[in-house]
Amino acid sequence: MSEEIRDELARLTLELCAIPSETCHEDEIASWIHHRCVQAAGAQAVHRIGNSVICEPYGREERPGEPVIALVGHVDTVKCAEGQPLEIRDGKVFGCGSSDMKSGLAVMLALLDRWRELGRARPVWIFYEGEEGPAEGNGLGPVLESGVLPPIDFAFILEPTDQGVQPGCMGLIHATVTVRGTRAHSARPWQGDNALYRAIPVLERLRGFERRAVKFGDLCFYEVIVATAAVTRNSRNVVPDAVELNVNFRFAPGNTAQNAEAELRALVGDLAEVEVTDSAPAGDVHADHPLLADWCRAEKLKVMPKQAWTDVARFTASGIPAVNFGPGETAQAHQAGEWASIDSLEHCYGALRRWFDR
């Protein structure tokens, strides 16, 4: 790969990181990407749905019989850390969202600039809003339901994958687990029943749930249940009559949110109340898909499980095979001082170019 491409990808990632795009504030970056898409493929090829942008350079009558391949990335980031550097240094691009996933957007845009050179299939570019926020604000759902897209045969989600391919993804539920007690003045605690203390047996049960391996061929996913927050709503001088725990259950492909909820309720038993507040399905595993398997072998790509949730799940729930494959380092996602290596940008861009050329 030429130094020119490496420099282009690094500069493009830095430029994307410089555009504020925290979840719910994606208008500026969506407009910037919309303009880039129009420049690359013409206004007739571009659709905007809220702050999501779709670009389909080929007309529906062109390349008949070729598979339609979606290149997919979310445009938003989490809130940036204080003091986040914005620079190219030591073979890395530093910036908020550089790994998750402005570097993926940079690869998508570099490929879009060369769409006439892509020798295989009919690519479609999907840039969507709201991935890092609550599920109801995710912009991919409205895009998939819009009727704008052609039937898609396969999708690459350009989340960071450490220069490997990550088929499938974990599903999740968030639940509020409420432990009840009896309110009292903190000077006379014997007149109440402290919900904080009553929560200890619940927390012990949650702590005792060890990670559980679920295998798909050579891939091993780990199901976990973890308490992530504890809240009381009383004054400081009041014995609390309720404690609310946020509990997160990550379940493997093949499992369902309904099964996960039933298991959590059985684990908690009669010690607390359980209310599911959010859920998302697991993503199906398509490691052996014919549009993927030979390419993985030719590129010598390591195939790894995705021990997290991504929008692979939305695609596979819609009957569209999809995998995670993108630049960036998974351990850098959401970190203070986040960075993406230029090597990973080059690797991802080159592998996808060769996929289209195969």
Buried (B, 14 or more C-beta within 10 A) or exposed (E): EEEEBBEBBBEBBBBBBEBEBBBBBBEEBBBBBBEBBBEBBEEEBBBBBBBBBBBBBBEEEEBEEEBBBBBBBBBBBBEBEEEBBEEBEEEBBBBBBBBBBBBBBBBBBBBBBEBEEBEBBBBBBBBBBBBBBEBEBBBBBBBBEEEBBEEBBBBBBBBBBBBBBBBBBBBBBBBBBBBBBBBBEBEEEEEBBBBBBBBEBBBEBBEEBEEEEBEBEEBEBBBBBEBEEBEBEBEEEBBBBBBBBBBBBBBBBBBBBEBBBEBBBEBBEEBBBBEBEBBBBBBBBBBEBEBBEEBBEEBEBEBBBBBBBBBBBBBBBBEBBBBBBBBBBBEBBBBEEBBBBBBBBBBBBBBBBEBBEE
